[in-house]
Amino acid sequence: MGGSGAAAGSPVGAVPALRVGAVAARRSPLAGSSSLHGSGATPHADRIIATDGHYLLVVKGNQKMLRKQLKKLPWREIPLQNRTTATGHGRREVRRLKVCTVQPGLLFPHAVQAIEIKRRRTNRKTGKVQTKTVHAVTSLSPDQTDASQLAELM
């Protein structure tokens, strides 16, 4: 998810790194960001939840302990829940998405689900293949969104 600024009057107000959308199932405000940067994200998540909103945040390398927790989840046992293929910018990209409900104690406040996306990009000119695994967390429950909606938001 790319974030270019919060919508005026949104529940995240002055949080410039977050953008607001809506979750189709409940029309709850949803704040997202292209990445989860540092400990400053925790107060933002608390504020979003306090205003009856939800978040979907990509976990980056500077969140080492959270990334470690997410990598340790039993992803191999979780079935593939969404697969998309796209072509553009001289490459073909396949995204595979898995989602699991997490227990309290995850090192990010109010996280209900964890997401793993494996992206495989193939340069159509050179044939070079790049594979990247990305993790995200969301406060949305399985009742509020499904894997295809999360894939669209990511």
N, C-alpha and C positions, 0 to 999 in steps of 0.2 A: 504494500500500500504506500502510495506516495503521500506526503503531507505538505501542503503549502501554506497552511494557516487555518485557524479556527474560524468557523462561521460566526458572523456577528450575532450576539444574543444567545449563543450556544452555551450549554452547561459547562463547557471547558473554558469559556471566556477568554482569558488572556494567555492561554497556553499555545504559543505560536507553532510548536512542532506537531500539534495534533489537528486532525481535521474531523469533521462531524459528518456522519451519514445516518442512515436509518436501517434497522434490522427489519427485513420484510415481514417476519412472523408477528412481531409485536409493535413495530414502529417505535421502538425505544431509541433514544439518541445513542449513537455509536461513535466513539472516538477511536481513531487509529493513527498510527504513525509509521513512517518508513522504518523506524528502528527504535529500540529501547536503549536509551543512553543514560548510563550512570544511575546513581541513587536518586536523582531528581525526578525520575519517573514514578516513584512510589507515592509522593504526595499528589501527583496528578491523578493517579489511579484512584486514590482515596477520594479525591474531589469529584471525579467522574461518577463513582458509585454513590457518593452522598447526594448527588443530584439526580438519582434514578437513571443514570446512563450506564453504558457498558463500554468496554474497550477491547481492542484486538491489536496486540503489539508484537512485532517481530523482535526476537531476542538476538542481540549482537554479541560480539566477542568480549566486550568490556563487562559483560554480566557473567563472569566465569563460573561462579557457583550455581547460578540458575541454569546456565547451559549444561553444566555437568549433570544436574538433576534431570533435565529434560532428555539428555542423551541416554541416561540409565533406564528410562521407561521401556517397557517391553515392546518396542516398535515392531520387532519381527513377528510377534504373536498377534498383532493388530491387523485386521484385514484392510486392504486397500479400499478407500471409500470414495475417491474421486480421481479421475485421470483426464487431463486436458492436453491437447496438442495445438500448437500455434506456429505459424510461419510468418516471419517478418525480419527486416533488417539483415537479410542474407543468412538467416539461420532458422533452424527448426527447433522448437522447444517442447519437451514433454514434461508435464508436472504431475507428480503422483502425491496425493494428499491422504494422510491418516490423521485421525482425531481420537483422543482418549480423554475420559474424565479423570481429573486428578484429585488426590486426597488433600485435605487441609495440611499445611506444612510446606507447600511449595514456596520457594523463596521469592514470591511476588504476591502482593495482597489481592485478595478477592479472585484469584485465578480459579476457574472451574474446569476449563478444558485446556489441553496442550495439543499443539498441531505440529506435525512434521511434514514438510514439503521437500521432496527430492526433485530437483530440476536437472534435466539432461538436455544440454544445448549442443546442437551439431551445426558447425559452420558448413553451409552448403557448397562453398567454393573449395575449401581445403579439406573438408571431412573431419576436422579436428573436433573431438568430443570433450565437453566440460561437464562435470557432474558436481552439483552442490546440494548440500542438505541444509535446510533452514528450519528453525523452530520458532514457534510463536505461542503466546498465551492469550486467552480470552476470558472475560467474566461471563460470557454468554453460556447458558446451560444447553444441553442437547435438545431440550424442549423448545428453546428459543431460536435455534438455527441448526441447519444440517451441513454436511460436508460440502455440498455444492454451493451453498450460500457463502461459506467461509472461503472456498476457492475463488469465488468472484471477488470477495473483499480483499483477498491477498493480491 
